[in-house]
Amino acid sequence: MAASMRYVPCENEGKDGLILANFNHGRLNVAEESGPCQTLNFKYYKHTDQGDHRKKNQRILVAESNTMHYVGQNYGIHAPKHTSNCKYLVGVLDKKTGKMKIYDTQSFHLRPWFGQTRGEEESANVTGKEELTFLQKNDRLTEAFGSSRKQRALESRLRSAVTSQALETLASKAVKHAQSQPETVMVPDDEADTRGILPPCNKVAQSLKDVYNLEDIISPICMEMLKQVPDISVLEEATKEQITDWKKEGKYSDYILGHLEDLPKDAEERQQRVCILVFIHYLRKLYAISAKEIRAKKVVVAEDLPDVFNQHLLDTFTQMSASVDGVRMQRCFPRKLKEKVLVHMLTLALLIDGFKTDLLTLQRGMTAQMHLFRNHARALGCKVKVVTSKTPKVQKRGMRSRQEAPTTPTEDEVMAELILPRDYYWRPHERKKDRR
């Protein structure tokens, strides 16, 4: 609904404007244990000397309850500094007419007041029971005649001061809160990092095929959804010419195209192998989604992917969390779930490669670093072996000694082989110098 606004100056109202009050400890709890909620009584004071231009604008706001008084002022060391630099306005909207009036506003910062009344203070000074220390006298002089810098320093020191009684109260509350909490079992770092990432495994398996189960990664329902994807029938009947064209276009990764050239002859096994390759293909696309895309209203892993399967991937490997302002829910892709994508890719690659796969081919074309693949492969129980080859040595011409130029080894294969018994290993934060 569109609303028309009109500014009402304070001069027209004959007042100082509306008043905004906020309390030093945030939210005020006005509920009484022995009765209903009580309301605060507010009082507003002006300086009596209106002829002095320095004092005529001084105001004091007091809030009184049965047990506590709160005081706020717009001058002195306890006055908020932002009031002199900002102008506050409050809009009052009439829903019937759709018109809004804008009023000037004053902001007061209310603090609990533990001091004495004027009569008690005068009687204490007469009897000599209260005697100011040198520091207190100096603070009063600074408050009255000190420069702006000294007044700011005094204000900062008074705000940071903590009484012994308040400290003991906070300590006792912290102890009671700690005693009321249930005991929690500390989880080792290795177990905490791997929990929820590694797929279920048979720790007492006697053969490699019994260590990991395909249905734990791709459920039967998910496998049936994969069979409805249009890419399945195309990849099953792919020819060498098509595979060559896909390699030039970059439509599929080298790992998937390499397996299309050697598919099983049996029709059922052939379809299952293609379904696994397509699942790996979509996992690669999911991993490549940027943080901006994952926060979109509708996240699409691939254009040709059915909505049901697309939602299944998002529910499995992403999560919903509150936005920064806390107004709405948005999807996020944390690091732990991104590592879960890599672990599932590695497990599927081990199942279709006979428990021995080339990590370098699997990683090619992805933004994930090779050390992540190595660490996750070791966490799955694999032994990682790097096979390197050296280029032929070339002699430098034009030199008398004809020394041979040094060559650097190039990685041809990074093989991960699942072995029994499984060797549990996890190094999520591997140092950069050990990533080779």
C-alpha positions in Angstrom: 0.0 0.0 0.0 1.5 3.4 -1.0 1.5 6.0 1.7 1.9 9.8 1.6 4.4 11.3 4.1 4.3 14.7 5.8 7.0 16.1 8.0 5.8 17.8 11.2 8.5 20.0 12.7 8.8 20.2 16.5 8.1 24.0 16.5 4.6 23.3 15.3 3.9 20.9 18.2 5.6 23.1 20.9 7.5 20.1 22.1 10.9 18.5 21.9 9.6 15.7 19.7 9.0 12.1 20.4 11.3 10.1 22.7 13.1 6.8 22.0 14.5 5.0 25.0 16.8 2.0 25.0 18.3 0.3 28.0 22.0 -0.4 28.8 21.5 -4.2 29.2 19.4 -4.6 26.0 16.0 -6.0 26.8 14.2 -5.0 30.0 12.4 -7.8 31.8 9.4 -6.2 33.6 7.7 -9.4 34.7 7.4 -9.9 38.5 7.6 -13.3 40.0 4.9 -12.6 42.6 2.4 -10.8 40.4 1.4 -9.6 36.9 3.7 -7.6 34.7 4.3 -4.1 35.9 4.7 -1.0 33.7 7.4 1.6 34.0 6.7 5.2 34.9 8.6 7.7 32.8 9.5 11.2 33.8 11.0 13.9 31.6 13.0 16.8 33.0 14.2 20.1 31.4 16.8 22.5 32.7 15.3 25.4 34.6 17.7 27.9 33.3 16.3 28.4 29.8 18.3 31.6 29.3 21.6 29.8 29.1 22.1 28.5 25.6 24.3 25.7 26.9 21.8 24.4 29.4 18.4 25.1 27.8 18.7 21.9 25.6 19.7 19.6 28.5 17.2 16.9 29.1 16.9 13.9 31.5 14.7 10.9 31.1 13.9 8.7 34.2 12.1 5.4 34.2 10.9 4.1 37.6 9.8 0.7 38.7 9.2 -0.9 42.1 12.8 -2.2 42.4 15.0 -0.1 40.0 15.4 3.4 38.6 16.9 4.0 35.1 18.3 7.4 34.1 19.3 8.7 30.7 20.6 12.2 29.7 21.6 14.0 26.5 24.6 15.7 28.0 27.7 14.7 30.1 29.9 11.6 29.9 26.9 9.2 30.0 25.2 10.8 27.0 25.4 8.7 23.8 27.8 10.2 21.3 25.7 9.3 18.2 22.9 11.7 19.3 25.1 14.7 18.3 25.9 13.3 14.9 22.5 11.8 13.9 19.0 13.0 13.5 16.3 10.5 14.4 12.8 10.5 12.9 9.7 8.4 13.6 6.9 7.8 11.2 3.3 7.3 12.4 1.1 5.6 9.8 -2.6 5.9 9.7 -3.8 2.7 8.1 -7.2 4.0 7.3 -6.1 7.1 5.4 -2.8 5.8 4.3 -1.0 8.9 5.5 2.2 9.0 7.5 3.4 11.8 9.7 7.1 12.2 10.4 8.2 13.6 13.8 11.5 14.6 15.2 12.8 12.2 17.9 15.3 12.3 20.7 17.2 9.1 21.7 18.1 8.4 25.3 20.3 5.6 26.6 19.0 4.5 30.0 21.3 3.1 32.7 20.4 1.5 36.0 20.9 4.0 38.8 22.4 2.8 42.1 23.1 6.2 43.6 21.6 8.0 46.6 18.9 10.6 46.6 19.8 14.2 47.0 18.6 14.3 50.6 20.6 11.2 51.5 23.7 12.5 49.7 23.5 15.8 51.6 23.1 14.1 54.9 26.0 11.8 54.2 28.2 14.8 53.3 27.2 16.6 56.6 27.9 13.6 58.8 31.1 12.8 57.1 30.2 9.2 56.3 30.9 9.5 52.6 34.3 10.8 51.6 35.4 11.0 47.9 38.7 9.6 47.0 41.3 11.5 45.0 40.3 9.5 41.8 36.6 10.3 42.2 37.4 14.0 42.8 39.6 14.0 39.7 36.8 12.4 37.7 34.3 15.0 38.7 36.7 17.8 37.7 37.3 16.1 34.3 33.5 15.8 33.8 33.0 19.5 34.6 36.0 21.2 33.0 38.0 18.5 31.1 38.6 18.6 27.4 36.7 16.4 25.0 39.5 13.9 24.7 39.7 13.5 28.5 36.0 13.2 28.8 36.0 10.4 26.2 38.8 8.6 28.1 36.8 8.9 31.4 33.7 7.6 29.8 35.5 4.6 28.4 37.1 3.8 31.7 33.8 4.0 33.6 32.0 1.8 31.1 34.8 -0.8 31.4 34.7 -0.8 35.2 33.3 -4.0 36.8 32.5 -4.2 40.5 33.5 -7.3 42.5 29.9 -8.0 43.3 28.8 -8.1 39.7 31.8 -10.3 38.9 30.8 -12.8 41.6 27.2 -12.8 40.4 28.3 -13.5 36.8 30.7 -16.3 37.9 28.0 -18.0 40.0 25.5 -17.9 37.1 28.1 -19.4 34.8 28.8 -22.2 37.2 25.1 -23.0 37.7 24.6 -23.0 33.9 27.5 -25.4 33.4 26.2 -27.7 36.1 22.8 -27.8 34.5 24.0 -28.8 31.1 24.1 -32.6 30.2 27.4 -34.2 29.9 28.7 -34.5 26.4 31.2 -37.0 25.1 34.1 -35.4 23.2 34.6 -36.9 19.7 38.1 -37.3 18.4 39.1 -35.0 15.5 39.5 -37.9 13.1 36.1 -39.4 13.9 34.4 -36.0 13.9 35.8 -35.1 10.4 34.8 -38.5 8.8 31.4 -38.8 10.5 28.6 -38.3 7.9 31.1 -38.2 4.9 32.3 -41.8 4.4 29.7 -44.3 3.1 28.7 -47.4 5.2 31.3 -50.1 5.1 31.8 -53.7 6.2 34.8 -53.6 8.5 35.1 -57.4 8.8 34.7 -58.0 5.0 36.8 -60.9 3.7 36.7 -59.8 0.1 36.9 -56.4 -1.6 33.4 -56.6 -3.2 31.9 -56.9 0.3 33.5 -53.7 1.7 31.2 -51.2 0.1 27.7 -51.7 -1.3 26.4 -49.9 -4.3 22.9 -49.5 -2.9 24.3 -47.5 0.1 25.5 -44.8 -2.4 22.8 -45.1 -5.1 19.6 -46.4 -3.6 17.3 -48.6 -5.7 14.8 -45.7 -6.0 17.6 -43.4 -7.2 18.7 -46.0 -9.7 15.2 -46.2 -11.1 15.2 -42.4 -11.5 18.5 -42.5 -13.2 17.2 -44.9 -15.8 14.7 -42.3 -16.9 17.4 -39.7 -17.6 17.7 -39.1 -21.4 21.5 -39.5 -21.3 21.3 -43.2 -20.4 20.1 -44.4 -23.7 22.4 -42.1 -25.6 25.5 -43.3 -23.7 24.6 -46.9 -23.9 24.7 -46.8 -27.7 27.5 -44.4 -28.1 29.9 -44.9 -31.0 33.6 -44.1 -31.3 32.8 -41.1 -33.5 30.3 -39.7 -30.9 32.9 -40.3 -28.1 35.5 -38.4 -30.2 33.1 -35.5 -30.8 32.1 -35.4 -27.0 35.8 -35.2 -26.2 36.3 -32.2 -28.5 33.2 -30.5 -27.1 34.1 -31.2 -23.5 30.6 -32.5 -22.8 31.8 -35.3 -20.6 35.0 -35.8 -18.6 37.8 -37.9 -19.7 37.0 -40.5 -17.0 33.5 -41.0 -18.3 34.5 -41.1 -21.9 37.2 -43.6 -21.2 34.7 -46.0 -19.6 32.3 -45.6 -22.5 34.8 -47.3 -24.8 34.9 -50.4 -22.6 31.3 -51.1 -21.5 30.2 -54.6 -20.4 28.5 -56.8 -23.1 25.6 -57.9 -20.8 22.7 -55.5 -21.2 21.8 -55.3 -17.5 25.4 -54.7 -16.4 25.9 -52.3 -19.3 22.9 -50.2 -18.2 24.0 -50.2 -14.6 27.5 -49.1 -15.5 26.1 -46.2 -17.6 23.9 -45.2 -14.7 26.9 -45.0 -12.4 28.8 -43.0 -14.9 25.9 -40.6 -15.3 25.6 -40.2 -11.5 29.4 -39.4 -11.4 28.8 -36.8 -14.2 26.1 -35.1 -12.2 28.2 -35.2 -9.0 30.9 -33.3 -10.9 28.4 -30.7 -12.0 27.1 -30.3 -8.5 30.6 -29.8 -7.1 31.2 -27.1 -9.7 28.2 -25.0 -8.6 29.3 -21.6 -7.2 28.2 -20.2 -3.9 26.1 -17.5 -5.7 24.3 -20.1 -7.7 23.6 -22.4 -4.7 21.8 -19.5 -3.0 19.4 -18.9 -5.9 15.7 -19.5 -5.5 15.8 -22.5 -7.8 19.1 -24.5 -8.1 19.5 -26.6 -11.2 22.3 -29.1 -11.3 21.8 -29.8 -15.0 19.2 -28.7 -17.5 18.3 -32.2 -18.7 18.0 -33.6 -15.2 14.4 -34.5 -14.0 13.2 -32.3 -11.2 12.8 -35.2 -8.8 16.3 -36.4 -9.2 17.6 -32.8 -9.1 15.9 -32.3 -5.7 17.3 -35.6 -4.5 20.9 -34.5 -5.2 20.2 -31.1 -3.4 18.7 -32.8 -0.4 21.6 -35.2 -0.1 24.6 -33.0 -0.6 23.4 -29.5 0.4 21.5 -28.0 3.4 19.2 -25.2 4.2 20.2 -22.5 6.7 19.0 -19.1 7.8 20.2 -16.1 5.9 22.4 -13.4 7.5 19.4 -11.2 8.3 17.5 -14.2 9.6 14.4 -13.4 7.5 14.5 -16.3 5.1 16.0 -19.7 4.6 18.6 -20.2 1.9 20.5 -23.2 0.5 24.3 -23.5 1.3 27.0 -25.9 0.2 29.5 -26.2 3.1 33.0 -27.7 2.8 32.0 -30.9 4.6 29.3 -31.7 2.1 31.5 -30.8 -0.8 34.0 -33.4 0.5 31.1 -35.9 0.7 30.6 -35.4 -3.0 34.2 -36.3 -3.7 34.0 -39.4 -1.4 31.0 -40.7 -3.2 32.7 -40.2 -6.6 35.8 -42.1 -5.3 33.7 -45.0 -4.0 31.7 -45.3 -7.2 35.0 -45.2 -9.2 36.4 -48.0 -7.0 33.3 -50.2 -7.6 33.4 -49.9 -11.4 37.2 -50.0 -11.7 37.7 -53.2 -9.8 38.8 -51.4 -6.6 41.8 -49.7 -8.4 41.3 -46.4 -10.0 43.4 -43.5 -11.4 42.8 -40.4 -9.3 44.4 -38.1 -11.8 41.9 -39.0 -14.5 39.0 -38.7 -12.1 40.2 -35.3 -10.9 40.9 -33.8 -14.3 38.6 -30.9 -15.1 37.6 -30.3 -11.5 38.5 -27.4 -9.2 39.2 -29.9 -6.3 42.9 -30.2 -5.5 44.7 -33.6 -5.8 45.6 -33.8 -2.1 41.8 -34.0 -1.3 41.4 -37.0 -3.6 44.4 -38.6 -1.9 43.2 -38.0 1.6 39.7 -39.2 0.9 41.1 -42.3 -0.9 43.2 -43.1 2.2 40.1 -42.6 4.4 38.3 -45.2 2.3 41.1 -47.7 3.0 43.0 -47.3 -0.2 46.8 -47.3 -0.7 47.8 -44.4 -3.0 50.7 -44.8 -5.3 52.1 -42.2 -7.6 53.6 -43.5 -10.9 55.9 -40.9 -12.5 57.8 -40.9 -15.7 60.8 -38.7 -16.8 61.1 -37.1 -20.1 64.2 -37.9 -22.2 67.3 -35.8 -21.2 68.2 -33.1 -23.7 71.7 -31.9 -24.2 72.3 -28.2 -24.3 74.1 -27.1 -27.4 76.7 -24.4 -27.5 78.3 -25.3 -24.2 81.8 -26.7 -23.9 81.0 -29.3 -21.3 77.7 -30.4 -23.0 76.1 -30.9 -19.6 72.7 -32.5 -19.6 69.8 -30.3 -18.6 67.8 -31.5 -15.5 64.3 -32.6 -16.0 61.3 -32.6 -13.6 59.2 -35.7 -13.2 55.6 -35.5 -14.5 52.8 -37.5 -12.9 51.3 -40.0 -15.3 49.1 -41.9 -12.8 48.0 -41.5 -9.2 46.6 -44.9 -8.5 44.3 -45.6 -5.5 43.9 -49.3 -4.6 41.6 -50.7 -2.0 43.3 -53.2 0.2 42.4 -55.6 3.0 42.5 -55.2 5.9 41.4 -51.6 5.5 43.8 -49.0 6.9 41.9 -46.1 8.3 43.6 -42.8 7.6 42.4 -39.2 7.6 44.3 -36.0 7.1 41.8 -33.2 6.3 44.3 -30.3 6.9 47.4 -31.7 5.2 50.2 -29.2 5.0 51.0 -27.7 1.6 54.5 -29.1 1.5 53.1 -32.7 1.9 50.6 -32.5 -0.9 52.8 -33.9 -3.6 
